[in-house]
Amino acid sequence: MTSPAQQKRLFLIIIRWSALTLAGWLLYGMTRALWAVIRLGAPLYDWQWYPGLIALLVGLAVHVVWGLPRTKRTTLAFAGLSIWIVVGYGGFWQTVELVPSQTDPVPISFWTSGISELPDSTLEDIQLAGGYLYRIAGEKSIEGENRQVLIAELERLPRYDIEVYLTSNVSDYLSVPVHDEWVALVPKIAAFIHDEDLTNIRGIVGDAEHPLKAEMSFDILGLDRGGFSSTVRDYESLIERMKREYPDLSLGVTADWTYYIDTLDGDADLSIVQRSPVDPPGTWSYTNAMIYSSYHPPAWRAYYVYSIEQAMARRCPDCQRSYLIGVVGYAADPLLDFDDLVRDARLSRAMGAQEIVVFYLNGALRDFGDDFVRRFATAVNNTDPELVVQVPFSRPASLILYGVTFADALLDVHSWKGLLLAASWIVFSGAIALHSTLRPRSLRYDGQDHVP
């Protein structure tokens, strides 16, 4: 049997080992996230807060669990870090001022649940807005009576010079478990467009999100990497087939912005967890990022949109940056009012967006009136050089981007390199904990020697 002293020492080794392991993991994730947000364009007044946070959290964890003595130096250091955290939290009250008129007017597009219910005046306004319509078209839409209804809707649009993207919906988004549905559906929709000679169809867009069914929603441990890789290969083959057989049709995806930020560190960890790849080896003809500020409190929204679109511009400077904004007129979600929607769109224009897409049109017409498109487009593409968009700093909005990159860093453990690094650190921290507990050295502080 072990003596109480030996039990106490074993317990101390385990505690120190665990603390050092977790502190190292925390340090790795937070410093990788800091590197990421700096690369993605976070200004100094934003990212300056994170080094202090890293030092304070990691330092306190090691100091408290390790039982290190509290000296004047450590007290002053932690006090200084705490002051830094408090004072720097608000980003020194910085506000960015953007002038939309310094960039070209931006095309404004709209998602719609049906074209037949749109009045002619709205179609005229959409034509003047210079964008496109996104019309949901599943397999049932191109069969039987539904086929004729869809054709009749689409044939209304050439007289207004409005082009359309058909958004192909499947049972659970473009996720790994049901991706074969989309791979089979896209050629059918393309054949429908070709057979009916619908020349105003620009392309087909899929919605890449994590599956909603609870039993297959997330893959936290990355256990289905084979299924994910197979989906990527199938998408690559589909892209090549579409370019070969239907070169005039675009094929692309709309996805949450996190999917595009995901590949910054050279892997697809976040996409693997969410089970929905958006970055196959083949190149999509069209990409769109979902930036729904309506999901966040009003005080966060401007800086949230600003930081995400800045990150997207840094991540893919040569890509067409199309942003899906809203949500408006949709009963199941938090909604933006007209002024906030205009603000988000003006901000996107000032940030160099090549297209703004509003989700969704039918509800917006119901909530804001039949003249919504005209009023909205006029407000967004205003040429007044005195018009300024105020973007006050928001730490919670900053933490959204930092949190996503932090989670992405922690998921590096999915790779063999990450596993090797984690295993090496676990062994190393265990050796340190064992050595420091079994063979303590005297520590010198306050001018005297002490043995911990």
Secondary structure as UniProt FT lines:
FT   HELIX           4..39
FT   TURN            40..41
FT   HELIX           44..47
FT   HELIX           49..66
FT   HELIX           72..88
FT   TURN            89..90
FT   HELIX           91..93
FT   STRAND          95..98
FT   HELIX           100..102
FT   STRAND          108..112
FT   TURN            116..117
FT   HELIX           120..129
FT   STRAND          130..136
FT   HELIX           139..142
FT   HELIX           144..154
FT   TURN            155..156
FT   HELIX           158..160
FT   STRAND          164..168
FT   TURN            171..174
FT   HELIX           176..178
FT   HELIX           179..195
FT   TURN            196..197
FT   TURN            199..200
FT   STRAND          201..208
FT   HELIX           214..216
FT   TURN            220..221
FT   TURN            223..224
FT   HELIX           225..245
FT   TURN            247..248
FT   STRAND          250..256
FT   HELIX           257..261
FT   HELIX           262..265
FT   HELIX           269..274
FT   STRAND          286..290
FT   HELIX           293..295
FT   HELIX           298..315
FT   TURN            317..318
FT   STRAND          322..326
FT   TURN            331..332
FT   HELIX           338..350
FT   TURN            351..352
FT   STRAND          355..359
FT   HELIX           361..368
FT   TURN            370..371
FT   HELIX           372..380
FT   TURN            385..386
FT   STRAND          389..392
FT   HELIX           395..410
FT   HELIX           411..414
FT   HELIX           416..438
FT   STRAND          443..445
FT   TURN            446..447
FT   STRAND          448..450
//
